[in-house]
Each structure stands twice: as C-alpha cells, then as structure tokens.
Amino acid sequence: MATLSDEEIEQRLSAVGEWRREAGAAIARDLKFNDFRAAVAFVNEVAEAAEAANHHPDILIHGWNKVRLTLSTHSAGGLTDADFRLAARIDELA
C-alpha cells in the first residue's frame, strides 16, 4: 500500500473531523466521554471496526474518561488510504 503525500494528507485531514497529524507518520484523535464505562464501550466498538477493516489503531484510555486513537500504516512506513478510511469509520462511531 502506497503512502500518501503531504498534500494528500492535508486534504484528507480537512475531511475527517477532529483528527490531527502527529509526528508526520500518524494521525490522532482525542475523545472525552461521560465516564469510564462509556469510554470502554466506545473502544470496544472501535475494536470491532478495526477488526473488520484489518487495520488496528493504537488505543489509549486515560484519565478515566478519555480515549486517544492513533492511526498509521506501520508496514508502509506512513499514512495510507487505510488510515483515513478507518478514521472516517471511527468518526461515525463517535
């Protein structure tokens, strides 16, 4: 899978909600929930979507009600179409 150019990444970021570029090779989004249970329920939904897409984000639950998701295609060494497809699916879940 081919990595996206800087221009392609910037165009796609403008189309996918609250995602931001991190360290050049990843995109990330932070979400806040009412409580720990809601944060974990969301993570479980993301896990199902990630399995269906065969593309897995890094997931961090912190501060009892916050979730940080980070996407990158490690095998390609950067951001690919798969990252933005999963980001859009995660936005639907949020």
C-alpha distances in whole Angstrom, upper triangle without the diagonal:
4,7,9,13,16,17,15,15,19,19,17,19,22,21,20,24,24,21,21,19,20,20,17,14,15,17,20,23,26,28,32,34,38,38,36,36,34,31,31,31,28,26,27,25,22,22,22,20,17,18,18,14,13,12,15,17,19,23,26,29,32,35,36,34,31,28,25,21,18,15,12,9,11,8,6,10,10,10,7,8,9,11,13,13,15,17,18,19,21,23,24,25,27
4,7,9,13,14,12,12,16,16,15,17,20,20,20,23,24,20,20,18,19,18,15,13,14,16,20,23,26,29,32,35,38,39,37,37,35,33,33,33,30,28,29,27,24,24,25,22,20,21,21,17,17,15,17,18,20,24,27,30,33,36,37,35,32,28,25,22,19,15,12,10,12,10,7,9,9,8,6,8,10,12,13,14,16,17,19,20,22,23,25,27,28
4,7,10,12,10,9,13,14,13,15,18,18,18,21,21,18,17,14,15,15,12,9,11,13,17,20,23,26,30,32,36,36,35,36,34,31,31,31,28,26,28,27,23,23,25,22,19,21,21,17,17,15,17,17,18,22,25,28,30,33,34,33,29,26,23,19,16,13,10,8,10,10,6,7,6,5,5,8,10,10,11,14,15,16,18,20,20,22,24,25,26
4,7,8,6,6,10,10,10,12,15,15,15,18,19,16,15,13,14,15,11,10,11,12,16,19,23,25,29,32,35,36,35,36,33,31,31,31,28,27,28,27,23,24,25,22,20,23,22,19,19,16,18,18,20,22,25,28,30,33,34,32,29,26,22,19,16,13,11,11,13,13,10,10,8,6,5,7,10,10,10,13,15,15,16,19,20,20,23,25,25
4,5,5,6,9,10,11,12,15,16,17,19,20,17,15,13,15,14,11,11,13,14,17,20,24,27,30,33,37,38,37,38,36,33,34,34,31,29,31,30,26,27,29,26,24,26,26,22,23,20,21,20,22,25,27,30,32,34,36,34,31,28,24,22,18,16,14,14,16,16,13,12,10,9,9,11,14,13,13,16,18,17,19,22,22,22,25,27,27
4,6,5,6,9,10,10,13,15,16,18,18,15,13,10,12,12,9,10,12,12,16,18,22,25,29,32,35,36,36,37,35,32,33,34,30,29,31,30,26,28,29,26,24,27,27,24,24,21,22,20,22,24,26,29,30,32,34,33,29,26,23,21,18,16,14,15,17,18,15,14,11,9,11,13,16,14,14,17,19,17,19,22,22,22,25,27,26
4,5,5,6,9,10,11,13,15,17,18,16,14,12,15,16,12,13,14,14,18,20,23,26,29,32,36,37,37,38,36,33,34,35,31,30,32,31,27,29,30,27,26,29,28,25,26,23,24,22,24,26,28,31,32,34,36,34,30,28,24,22,20,18,17,17,20,21,17,17,14,12,13,13,17,15,14,17,19,18,18,22,23,22,24,27,26
4,6,5,6,9,10,11,13,16,17,14,14,12,15,16,13,13,13,13,16,18,22,25,28,31,35,36,35,36,33,31,32,32,29,28,30,28,25,26,27,24,22,25,25,21,22,20,21,20,22,24,27,29,31,33,35,33,29,26,23,21,18,16,15,15,18,19,16,16,12,10,10,10,13,12,11,14,16,15,15,19,20,19,22,24,24
4,5,5,6,9,10,11,13,14,11,10,8,11,13,10,10,10,9,13,15,19,21,25,28,31,33,32,33,30,28,29,29,26,25,27,25,22,24,25,22,20,23,23,20,21,18,19,17,19,21,23,26,27,30,31,29,25,23,20,17,15,13,12,13,16,17,15,14,10,8,9,9,12,10,9,12,14,12,14,17,17,17,20,22,21
4,5,5,6,9,10,12,13,11,9,9,12,14,11,12,12,11,13,15,18,21,24,27,31,33,33,34,31,28,30,30,27,26,29,27,24,26,27,24,23,26,26,23,24,21,22,20,21,23,24,27,28,30,32,29,26,23,20,18,16,15,15,17,19,21,18,17,14,11,12,13,15,13,11,15,16,14,15,18,18,17,20,23,22
4,6,5,7,9,12,13,12,12,12,15,17,14,15,15,13,16,17,20,22,26,28,32,33,34,34,31,29,31,31,27,27,29,27,24,26,27,24,23,26,25,22,24,21,22,21,23,24,26,28,30,32,33,30,27,25,22,20,18,16,17,18,21,22,20,19,16,13,13,12,15,14,11,14,16,14,14,17,18,17,19,22,21
4,5,5,7,10,11,10,10,11,14,16,14,14,13,11,13,14,18,19,23,26,29,31,31,31,28,26,28,27,23,23,25,23,20,23,23,20,19,22,22,18,20,18,19,18,20,21,23,26,27,29,31,28,24,22,19,17,15,13,14,15,19,20,18,18,14,11,11,9,12,10,7,10,12,10,10,14,15,13,16,18,18
4,5,5,7,8,6,7,8,12,14,13,13,11,9,10,11,15,17,20,23,26,28,28,29,26,24,26,26,22,22,24,22,19,22,23,20,19,23,22,19,21,18,19,17,18,19,21,23,24,26,28,25,22,19,17,15,13,12,13,16,19,21,19,18,14,11,12,12,13,11,8,11,13,10,10,14,14,12,15,18,17
4,6,7,9,9,9,11,15,18,16,17,15,12,13,13,16,18,21,24,27,29,30,30,27,25,27,27,23,24,26,24,21,24,25,22,22,25,25,22,24,21,22,20,22,22,24,25,26,28,29,26,23,21,19,17,17,16,17,19,22,25,22,22,18,15,15,14,16,14,11,14,15,12,12,15,15,13,16,18,17
4,6,9,9,11,13,17,20,18,18,16,13,14,14,17,18,21,23,26,28,29,29,26,24,26,26,22,22,24,22,19,22,23,19,20,23,22,20,22,20,21,19,21,22,24,25,27,28,29,26,23,21,19,17,17,16,17,19,22,24,22,22,19,15,15,13,15,13,9,11,13,10,9,12,13,11,13,16,15
4,6,6,9,12,15,18,17,16,14,11,11,10,13,14,18,20,23,25,25,26,22,21,22,22,18,19,21,18,16,19,20,16,17,20,20,17,20,17,18,16,18,18,20,21,23,25,26,22,20,17,16,14,14,13,15,17,20,23,21,21,17,14,14,12,13,11,8,9,10,7,6,10,10,7,10,13,12
4,6,9,12,15,19,18,18,15,12,11,9,11,12,15,17,20,22,23,24,20,19,21,21,17,18,21,18,16,20,21,18,18,22,21,20,22,19,19,17,18,18,19,20,21,23,23,20,17,16,14,13,14,14,17,20,23,25,24,23,20,17,17,16,16,14,11,12,12,9,8,11,10,7,10,12,10
4,7,10,13,16,16,17,14,10,8,6,8,9,12,15,19,21,21,22,19,17,20,20,16,17,20,18,16,19,21,18,18,22,22,21,23,19,19,16,17,16,17,18,18,20,21,18,15,13,12,11,12,13,16,19,22,25,24,23,19,16,18,17,17,14,12,14,13,10,10,13,11,8,12,13,11
4,7,9,13,13,13,10,6,5,5,8,10,14,17,20,22,22,23,20,18,20,20,17,16,20,18,15,18,20,17,17,20,21,19,20,17,16,13,14,14,15,17,18,20,21,19,15,13,10,9,9,10,12,16,18,21,20,19,15,13,14,14,14,11,10,12,12,8,10,12,10,9,13,14,12
4,6,10,10,11,8,5,5,6,9,12,16,19,23,24,24,26,23,20,22,23,20,19,22,21,18,20,23,20,19,23,24,21,22,18,17,14,15,15,16,18,19,20,22,20,16,14,11,11,10,10,12,16,17,21,19,18,14,12,15,15,16,12,11,15,14,11,13,16,14,13,17,18,16
4,7,6,8,6,4,6,9,12,15,19,22,26,27,26,28,26,22,24,25,22,21,24,23,19,21,24,21,20,23,24,21,22,18,17,14,14,16,17,19,20,22,24,23,19,17,13,12,9,10,10,13,15,18,17,15,11,10,13,14,15,12,12,15,15,12,15,17,16,16,19,20,19
4,5,7,5,5,7,10,12,16,19,22,26,26,25,27,26,22,24,25,22,20,24,23,20,21,24,22,20,23,25,22,22,18,17,13,13,14,15,18,18,21,23,22,18,16,12,11,8,9,10,13,14,17,16,14,11,11,14,16,17,13,14,17,16,14,17,19,17,18,21,22,20
4,6,6,8,10,13,16,19,22,26,29,29,28,30,29,25,26,28,25,23,26,26,23,24,26,25,22,25,27,24,23,19,18,15,14,17,17,20,21,23,26,25,21,19,15,14,11,11,10,13,13,16,15,12,10,11,15,18,18,15,16,20,19,17,20,22,21,21,25,25,24
4,6,8,11,14,17,21,24,27,31,31,30,32,30,27,28,30,26,24,27,27,23,24,27,24,22,25,26,23,22,19,18,16,16,18,19,23,23,26,28,27,23,21,17,15,12,11,10,12,12,15,13,10,8,9,12,15,16,13,14,18,18,16,19,22,20,21,24,25,24
4,7,10,14,17,20,24,27,31,31,29,31,29,26,26,28,25,22,25,24,21,21,24,22,19,21,23,20,19,15,15,13,13,16,18,21,23,26,28,26,23,20,16,14,10,9,6,8,9,12,10,7,4,6,10,13,13,11,13,16,15,14,18,20,19,20,23,24,23
4,7,10,14,17,20,23,27,27,26,27,25,22,23,24,21,19,21,21,17,18,21,19,16,19,20,17,17,13,13,10,10,13,15,18,19,22,24,23,19,16,12,10,7,5,5,8,9,13,12,10,7,6,10,12,12,9,10,14,13,11,15,17,15,16,20,20,19
4,7,11,14,17,20,24,25,24,25,23,20,21,22,18,17,20,19,15,17,20,17,15,19,20,17,17,14,13,10,10,12,14,17,18,21,22,21,17,14,11,8,6,5,7,10,12,15,14,13,10,8,11,12,12,8,9,12,11,9,12,14,13,13,17,17,16
4,7,10,14,17,20,21,20,22,20,16,18,19,16,14,18,17,14,16,18,16,15,18,20,18,18,15,13,9,9,10,11,13,15,17,19,17,13,10,7,5,4,6,9,13,14,18,17,16,13,11,14,15,14,10,11,14,12,9,12,14,11,12,15,15,14
4,7,10,13,17,18,18,19,17,14,16,17,13,13,16,15,13,15,18,16,15,19,20,18,19,16,14,11,11,10,11,12,13,15,17,14,11,8,6,5,7,9,12,16,18,21,21,20,17,15,17,17,16,12,12,14,12,9,11,13,10,10,13,13,11
4,7,10,14,15,15,16,14,11,14,15,12,12,16,16,13,16,19,17,17,20,22,21,22,19,16,13,12,10,9,10,10,12,13,11,7,6,4,7,9,12,15,19,20,24,24,23,20,18,20,20,19,16,16,17,15,12,14,15,12,11,15,14,11
4,7,10,12,12,14,11,9,12,13,10,11,14,14,12,15,18,17,17,20,22,21,22,20,17,14,14,11,10,10,10,11,12,8,6,5,6,8,12,14,18,21,23,26,27,26,23,21,22,22,21,18,17,18,16,13,14,15,11,10,13,11,8
4,7,9,10,12,9,8,11,12,10,12,15,15,15,17,20,19,20,23,24,24,25,23,20,17,16,13,12,10,10,9,9,6,5,6,9,12,15,18,22,25,26,30,30,29,27,25,26,26,24,21,21,22,19,16,18,18,14,13,15,13,10
4,5,7,9,6,6,9,10,9,11,14,14,14,17,19,19,20,23,24,24,26,24,21,19,18,15,13,11,11,10,9,5,6,8,11,14,17,20,24,27,28,32,32,32,29,27,28,28,26,23,23,23,20,18,19,18,15,14,15,13,10
4,7,8,6,8,11,11,11,14,16,16,17,20,21,22,23,26,27,28,29,27,25,22,22,18,16,13,13,12,9,6,9,12,15,17,21,24,28,31,32,35,36,35,33,31,32,32,30,27,26,27,24,22,22,21,18,17,18,16,13
4,6,5,6,9,10,11,13,15,16,17,19,21,22,23,25,26,27,28,27,24,22,20,17,15,11,11,10,7,5,8,11,15,17,21,24,27,30,31,34,36,35,33,31,33,32,30,27,27,27,24,23,24,22,19,19,20,17,15
4,5,5,6,9,10,11,12,14,15,16,19,20,21,23,25,26,26,25,22,19,18,14,12,9,9,9,5,5,8,10,13,16,19,22,26,28,29,32,34,33,31,30,31,31,29,26,27,27,23,22,24,22,18,19,20,17,15
4,5,5,6,9,10,11,13,14,15,17,19,20,21,23,25,25,24,21,20,19,15,14,11,12,12,9,8,11,12,15,17,21,23,27,29,30,33,34,34,32,31,32,31,28,26,27,26,23,22,23,21,18,19,19,16,15
4,5,5,6,9,10,11,12,14,16,17,18,20,21,23,24,23,20,19,18,15,14,11,13,13,10,8,10,10,14,15,19,21,25,27,29,32,33,33,31,29,29,29,26,24,24,24,20,19,20,18,15,16,16,12,11
4,5,5,6,9,10,11,12,15,16,16,18,20,21,22,20,17,15,15,11,10,7,9,10,8,6,6,7,10,12,16,18,22,24,26,28,30,29,27,26,27,26,24,21,22,22,18,17,19,17,13,14,15,12,10
4,5,5,6,9,10,10,13,14,15,16,19,20,20,19,16,15,14,11,10,8,11,12,10,8,9,9,12,13,16,18,22,24,25,27,29,29,28,26,27,27,24,22,22,22,18,18,20,17,14,16,17,13,13
4,5,5,6,9,10,11,13,14,16,17,19,20,19,17,16,16,13,13,11,14,15,13,11,12,11,14,14,18,19,23,25,26,28,30,30,29,27,27,26,23,22,22,21,18,17,18,16,13,15,15,11,11
4,5,5,6,9,10,11,12,14,16,17,18,17,15,13,14,11,12,10,13,15,13,11,10,9,11,11,15,16,20,22,24,26,27,27,26,23,24,23,20,18,19,18,14,14,15,12,9,11,11,8,8
4,5,5,6,9,10,10,12,14,15,16,14,12,10,11,8,9,8,12,14,13,11,10,8,10,9,12,14,17,19,21,23,25,25,23,22,22,22,19,17,18,17,14,13,15,13,10,12,13,10,10
4,5,5,6,9,10,11,13,14,15,15,12,12,13,10,12,12,15,18,15,14,14,12,13,12,15,16,19,21,22,24,26,26,25,23,24,23,20,18,19,18,14,15,17,14,11,14,14,11,12
4,5,5,6,9,10,11,13,14,14,12,12,14,12,14,14,17,20,18,15,15,13,14,13,15,16,19,20,22,24,25,26,25,22,22,21,18,17,17,16,12,13,14,10,9,11,11,7,9
4,5,5,6,9,10,10,12,11,9,9,11,9,12,13,16,19,18,15,14,11,12,9,12,12,15,17,19,21,22,22,21,19,19,18,15,13,14,13,9,10,11,9,6,10,10,7,9
4,5,5,6,9,10,10,10,8,9,10,9,12,13,17,20,19,17,16,13,13,11,13,13,15,16,18,19,21,22,21,19,19,19,15,14,16,15,11,13,14,11,10,13,14,11,13
4,5,5,6,9,10,11,10,11,14,13,16,17,20,23,21,20,19,16,17,14,16,15,18,18,20,21,23,24,23,21,20,19,15,15,17,14,11,14,14,11,10,14,13,11,14
4,5,5,6,8,9,9,10,13,13,16,17,21,24,23,21,19,16,16,13,14,13,16,16,18,19,21,22,21,18,17,16,12,12,13,11,8,10,11,7,8,11,11,9,12
4,5,5,6,5,5,7,11,11,15,16,20,23,22,21,19,15,15,11,12,11,13,13,15,16,17,19,18,16,15,14,10,10,12,10,7,10,12,9,9,13,13,12,14
4,5,5,7,7,10,13,14,17,19,22,26,25,23,22,18,18,15,15,14,15,15,16,17,19,20,20,18,17,16,13,13,15,13,10,14,15,12,12,16,16,14,17
4,6,8,10,13,16,16,20,21,25,28,27,25,24,20,20,17,17,15,17,16,18,18,20,22,21,19,17,16,12,13,15,12,10,13,14,11,12,16,15,14,17
4,5,8,11,14,16,19,21,25,28,27,26,24,20,19,15,15,13,14,12,15,15,16,18,17,15,13,12,8,10,11,9,7,11,12,10,11,14,14,14,17
4,7,10,13,15,19,21,25,28,28,26,24,20,19,16,15,13,13,11,13,13,14,17,17,15,14,13,9,11,13,11,10,13,15,13,14,17,18,17,19
4,7,10,12,16,19,22,26,26,24,22,18,16,13,11,9,9,8,10,11,12,14,13,12,11,11,7,8,11,10,7,11,13,12,12,15,16,16,18
4,7,9,13,15,19,22,22,21,19,15,13,10,9,8,9,9,10,12,14,15,14,13,13,13,10,9,12,12,9,11,14,12,11,15,16,15,17
4,6,10,13,16,19,19,18,16,12,10,6,5,5,7,9,10,13,14,14,13,12,13,14,11,9,11,12,9,9,13,12,10,13,16,14,15
4,7,10,13,17,17,17,14,10,8,6,5,7,9,11,11,14,16,15,14,14,16,17,14,12,14,15,12,12,16,15,13,16,18,16,16
4,7,10,13,14,13,11,7,6,5,7,9,12,14,15,18,20,19,18,17,18,19,17,14,16,17,13,13,16,15,12,15,17,15,14
4,6,10,11,11,8,6,5,7,9,12,15,17,18,21,22,21,20,19,21,23,20,17,19,20,17,16,19,18,15,17,19,17,16
4,7,7,7,6,5,7,9,12,15,18,21,21,25,26,25,24,23,25,25,23,20,21,22,19,17,20,19,15,17,19,16,15
4,5,7,5,6,8,11,14,17,20,23,24,27,28,27,25,25,27,28,26,22,24,25,22,20,23,22,18,19,22,19,17
4,6,6,9,11,14,17,21,24,27,27,31,32,30,28,28,30,31,29,26,26,28,24,22,25,24,21,21,23,21,18
4,6,9,12,15,18,22,25,28,28,32,33,32,30,29,31,31,29,26,27,28,24,23,25,24,20,21,23,20,17
4,7,10,13,17,20,24,27,28,31,32,31,29,28,29,29,27,24,25,25,22,20,22,21,17,18,19,16,14
4,7,10,13,17,20,23,24,28,29,27,25,24,26,26,24,21,21,22,19,17,19,19,15,15,18,15,13
4,7,10,13,17,20,21,24,25,24,22,21,22,23,21,17,18,19,16,14,16,16,12,13,16,13,11
4,7,10,13,17,18,21,22,21,19,17,19,20,18,15,16,17,14,12,15,15,12,13,16,14,12
4,7,10,13,15,18,19,18,16,14,16,17,15,11,13,14,11,9,12,13,9,11,14,13,12
4,7,10,11,15,15,14,12,11,13,15,13,9,11,13,11,9,13,14,11,13,16,15,15
4,7,9,12,12,12,9,8,10,11,9,6,8,10,8,8,12,12,11,13,16,16,16
4,6,9,9,8,6,5,7,10,9,6,9,12,10,10,14,15,14,16,19,19,19
4,6,5,6,6,6,6,9,8,7,10,12,11,12,15,16,16,18,21,21,22
4,5,5,6,8,10,13,11,10,14,16,14,16,19,19,19,21,24,24,24
4,6,8,10,10,13,12,12,15,16,16,18,21,21,21,24,26,26,27
4,6,8,8,11,11,11,14,16,16,17,20,21,21,23,25,26,27
4,7,9,13,13,12,15,17,17,18,21,22,22,24,26,27,27
4,7,10,11,9,12,14,15,15,18,19,19,21,23,24,24
4,7,8,6,8,11,12,11,14,16,16,17,20,21,21
4,5,6,7,9,10,11,13,15,16,17,19,21,22
4,5,5,6,9,10,11,13,14,15,17,19,20
4,6,5,6,8,10,11,12,14,16,17,18
4,6,5,6,9,10,10,12,14,15,16
4,5,5,6,9,10,10,12,14,15
4,5,5,6,9,10,11,13,15
4,5,5,6,9,10,11,12
4,5,5,6,9,10,10
4,5,5,6,9,10
4,5,5,7,9
4,5,5,6
4,5,5
4,6
4
